[in-house]
C-alpha cells in the first residue's frame, strides 16, 4: 500500500494517569497494559521497524515501570521521544532520561502565566519554564509543544520568544484534538490563516524554528507567499518527508491497548491485548478503506479542486469528527476561504 511498509512512527500514551486537569484533554480510556504485556508490545514495535516511538500520556512519568520500559526500547534500538507536562522533572529523572538517550518535549500552551495556567489546571508556569531550562542545560530538550486553541493562538509570537529566551531551538504547534467543548475551542479557517501568518513572522524575528502540525500549513504558506524556513531537524511528531495527512500511516496505541490509525481518530483497529500489533498493522496495509482514503481523487467538496490537494489531503480525523464523512473537505482549511469566495464570485 505504501512505499514504506513500516509505520512512520508509533505514538503510545503509556498511561492515562495525570497530575493535571487540562482544558484540552481528550480523555483517556481506563486501564493500562501490564508490565509484561508492555514488554511484549515493545518487541512487536521493534519488529515493525518504525522511524521512532513517541511516548506520552496522561503524564508518562507517572508510570512506575517507565524507565524499565524505556531501557528495553533502548536495547531494541528504538529512537524514543517523550512528551511531558514538565511538572515532575527533577535532576534524578533527567539523569535517567539522558542515560537512555530519550529526546524530551515539554508542553507549554501559553506564553503567559495567566493563559498557560488557565489551560493547564494544576500547572505552574514558573515551574514548567524552570523544567525547560534544566532540560536545555542537560541537552535533552528537543522542542516545546504548543496546542493551538482559540484562547491561546494570539500568543504564538510570545511562545517563540519564550523559546528563544530559554534556549529551545524548536516549537511544535499541534492542532487541537477532539475534547470537551471542541468546536468552541477549534480555530476557524480565518483564525488558522492568522495563526500561520503569526508564526511565519515570529520565526523571522526570533530565529526559533517550528513545526506546524497541520497538513494545510505549507499549502497556505505557498498560497499566501509567506516566508517559512524548513526546520533542519525533525521532532517526534511530524514527518520531514511529507506535508500531507498521514492518517493510517502510523499507529496510535491507547493506554489500554486499543489501536487507532491516528491520535484524533474515532476508529479502533484492534487491541494489542487480543492480537499482535504486527497483525493489526498488516490489516491496515491490506485494507481497501485505507487504500481508498489515501487517494486524493476520493475527496469531495472544495478539496477536490484544490491545486494543493496532493500535498495536503486535509486532516481526515478532524474532518470526520466535524462532518461524519471520511472523504469530505477539511472544514478548518484556510484555503477553503479562497476557493469558496472564487466560486461565489
N, C-alpha and C positions, 0 to 999 in steps of 0.2 A: 504493500500500500504506500509506504513512504520510502524515500531514498535511504534514510537511516532507519533500520529496523529496530533500533533500541529507542526507548523513550528519551526525549531530550533531557529530562531530569525527573526525579521523584520528589514530590512535595509531601512531607509527612508531619502533620501535627502530632507529636509523640505523646501528648497528654492534653486533656481538656481542662486540667486544673489551672487556676489562675489566681493571682493575688490582686488583680484589679477588676473593675467593672466598667468596661469601655462603652461609650455611646454607639460605636460602630461594630460592636461584637456581633458576629453572625450566629453565635450559639454553637455548642458542641454536643454531639451525641454522648450519652453516658457510657462509662466503661472505657478501659484501655487494655491493650494487649499485655499479656503476662510477659515476664522477662524471657521465658523460654520461647514463646511464640515470636516475640520481637527479635530474638537472636536468629530464629529460622527465617524470618522475613528479611533480615539483613542479608542472609545468604542468597535469598531469592532475588533481592535487589541487585546484588553483585552479579548474579547470573545474567541479568538483563543488560548490564553494562550501560547504565545511564551516564549522561555527561557529568552529573553531580547529584547530590542529595540535599534537599532543603529541610532542615529540622526546625519546627516551630511549635506553637501551641494554640490555645492556652499559653502558659509560660513554661517552656521546656525545662527550665532549671528547677521546677518543682517535681520533676520525675526522679524518684530516688535512685534508679539504676541508670540515669542518663550517661554518666561517664563510663560505665561499663559498656554500654551500647555504642557510645562514640568510639571507645577503644577498639571494639570489634569492627566498626566501619573503617577505622584506620588500618587495621590488619588486612581488611578486604580491599584496601587501596581505593576506597571511595572518597571522592572530594566532598567535603561537608561544609555547608553554610548554615549558620544558626541565627534565628531571629529571636531576640529577647526584648522585653519592655525595659530592661536595664535596672529595675529596682532592686534586684537581688545580687547584682555583680559585686564581687569583692576580690581582693588580691589573690586569695586561695583559688577561687573559681577561675579567675583569669589565667593563673599559672597552669591549671588543668587544661583549659582550652588551648593555651599556647603549646603545651606539650603534645596535644592531639592534633595540632595543625588545623584547628577549626577556624573558619572565617566568620566573623561576627557582624551582624547588622542590628542596630538599635532603632526601635520605633519611636519617633518624635513627631507627633501630629499637629504641632503648633510652634510658632516662633516666639510666643509669649507665654508666661506662666498662666495667664487667665484662659487663653484658648486651649492650651495643652491640658491643663488640669480639669477643664470643663468637659473635654472629650474623654480623658482617661481618669475616671473616678478612682481615687486612692493613690494616684501617682504624684510625684513631686518633680516639678520642672528643674529645680536646683539639683536634685539627686540624679536625674537622667542625664543632665549636661555633665555632671561630675563623672558619671559612669562612662560617658562617651570620651571624655578627656583621658581617663585611665586606660581605656581601650586603645586610643590613639598612641599613648605613651608606650604601650606594650606591642604596638604594631599589629593589633588584632582587628581594628575596626575597618570593615570593608565599605560600609555605607550607612547613612541614616535613611530609614524608611518613613515615608510620609503618605498616609492615606488621604486622598483628596475628597473633601466634603464641602457643602455649601458654607459651613461655619468656619472653614479654615483656608480655602483656596486663595483668598486675597493675601495670605501670609506666605505665599510661595517665595517672593523675594527675600523675606525675612529668614526663612529656613535655610536658604542658600547662603545668606550672610552669616547665620549661626554656624553652619558647617564650616565656612571659611575660618571663623574665629576659633573654632575648636581644633581645626586642622584635619577635618574629614574631606577626602578628595571627591566623594560622590554622594548624591542624594537620589533615592529611588522613589518616584511618585507613583503610587498604586491606586488604581480605580477602586471605588467603594464596592464591597461585596454586599449581596443581599442581607439585610439586617432589619431590625425593628425600625419603623419609620424610614424605610429605604428610599421611597420616592420623594420624601420631603428633604432628604439629605443629598440625593443624587444630583450632580450638575446637569443643567440643561445644555443643549448644543452651544448656545451663546456663551454660557459660562465656561464650558470646556475650551472654546476658542480663546476666551480671555485668559484662561489658565495657561494655555500653550504660549500665548504671546508674553505673559509674565515670566515664564520660566526661561524662554529664549533670551529675553532682555536681561534677566538677572544673572544668567550664567556668563554673559559677556562682561558684566560689571564685577562679578565676584571671582571668576576663574574656576569655580567649582563645577565639575562635570555632573551629569544627571542621566538617569534613565526615566522614561515616561511610559508607564505600563498600560498603554492603550494602543490598539492596532491602527487607529486613525491618526496617531501623532505625526509620523513622518509625512503622511499624505497631506495633512493640514499645513505642515511646515513648507512643503513644496508649493502647495496651492497659494499660500499667503506670502510666499517668497521671504520667509523668515530665516534668520541665521541661527543654526543649532549645531554645535560640534558633535561628532560621533564619539562616544566615550572610548577611551583607549583600552579599558579593561572591563570585562563583563562582571556583573554581580550574580548572585544565585537566583535571581528572579526572572530576568529577561534573557532572551537569546540574541547573540550578536549576529547570527546568520540569517535571521528573517525578521521582518517587521509585522507580518500577518498574525492573526489569531492562531494560536497553537492548540485549540480545543482538540482533545483526542490524541495529541502527540506527546503528552506527558501523562503521568498518573498522580492522583491526589489520594492519599490514604488517610482516612479519618482515624481518630484515636481508638475507636472500637473495631477498626479493621475494614470498614466499608471503603470501597474504592470508587473514585469518580474520574471522569475524563478531564476535569478542570475543577479548581477550587471553588468556582462560582456555581457549578452545575447542580441542578436538582435532579440528578440522574445517578443511579447506583449501578455499577458494572458488575459487582460481586463483593464478596467479603473474604479477606485472607484467612479467616477462621474456618472457612468452608472449602476454599480451593486455593492453590498456589497463585502468587502474584504473576508468575510466568504464564500460567494458563489464562488468567484474566487479560494480560497484555496481548497474547496471541489471538484471543477472541476479538479484541478491538481491531487488530490488524486485518482480520478476515471479515469484519462486519460490513455489510452493504450500506448501512446507515452512515457510518463514518466515511466510507468511500464517497458517498453522495454529498455529505456535508462539506468535505474538503474542496469540492468543485465549485469555483466561483460562479459558474453559469447557473447553479441551482438557486441563487439568491433572487428575491423578489423586491419590488419597490424601487426606491431611488438607488440602492446599491447596484442594481442590475446595470444601470447606465453610467456608473461612476468610472472614470478613467483610472482610478487608483485601486479598483476592486482587488486585483491580483495581489497587491502589496498590503492589503488591509483585511478584507473579508468580514469586517465587523466583529465585535465581541459576541460570540454565539450564545454563551450562557446568559449574559445580561439581556440580550435580545429576547431569548425565550422567557426569562422571568417577567419581562415587561410586556411581551406581546403574545406569548403562548405558542409561538411559531419559531422553530429552529432555523428556518430559511428566510425569515423576514429581514428587513434593513435595521441596522443598529439605531435605535431612537435617540442615542446621545451623540451621534457623529456630527461634528461641526460642519462637515462638507455637505450635509443634508440641507443646510440653510441656503447655500448657493444653488443647489440642484432644484429645490422646491421653488425658490424665487424665480429661477430661469424658466421653469415650466409654467408658473403662474403668469409670467410676463408674456 
